[in-house]
Amino acid sequence: MDGKGSVLGDVETILQMDKLKPIERESMPLRRQVTARLREAILNGDLKPGQKLVERELCASLDVSRPLLREALPQLQAEGLITWVAHRGPSVAQVDSNEIREIFQIRIALESLAAREFARKATDEQIAQLRHEVSSQKPVTPSRSLQDVLALKVGFYSVLFSGCGNKMIGQIVNQLINQVVLFDELALPAPDRLQEVIEELDAIVSAIEARDATLASEMCAIHVRNADLQVRSRRFETTAVAL
């Protein structure tokens, strides 16, 4: 790469780092704050897949020390959000389409298991809370945003995973979902799919309310498959437009 290209790349990196806000001194331990801020920047796309994470620039943007930053990075590596390359240091992870396909296969298995076990083991109070998470998003209006879709999914899965009797499922699935988001913004649920998402989650809850573990598992598998199809179809449409 010539000198001009290198300078432009440096400028782009600096501009992206500028999107990171300094860490505020709160009750939460600083290491957790740094980890959360970097995770948010990666998942929001402020730090791009493949982008090298320069410690000096990150420390300046977040207003934290280098030792504190180094304490936070291993957690992000464990979550699959960053990779460490010998002699180059950390960079934002990259996920290809084959890995996404494999991730959705695993999600179908794990989330179906969570729904089945929730139907068997959850208390009546937990089932009522799951119903509330879905009902609170009705009715669907055109003004609903991507954040509404994400809030619904976060609330729903938080209850589902906490009541299924297997805490590891939630930890693994959350990591897998983060890797799907790394793929690109097409992996995020479209706002116009909110009605479909609510209908799918409603079907899962109805099966759980009936304590029908098999049906709950099947409905959950359908929901994840539809999310997979959305990613594939939206990527195909974007590629077709580019061509």
Secondary structure, DSSP 8 states (H G I E B T S, - for coil): --HHHHHHHHHHHHHHHTTS------SS-HHHHHHHHHHHHHHTTSS-TT-B--HHHHHHHHT--HHHHHHHHHHHHHTTSEEEETTTEEEE----HHHHHHHHHHHHHHHHHHHHHHHHH--HHHHHHHHHHHHTT-S--TT--HHHHHHHHHHHHHHHHHHSS-HHHHHHHHHHHHHHHHH-GGGS--GGGHHHHHHHHHHHHHHHHTT-HHHHHHHHHHHHHHHHHHHHHHHHHHHHHH-
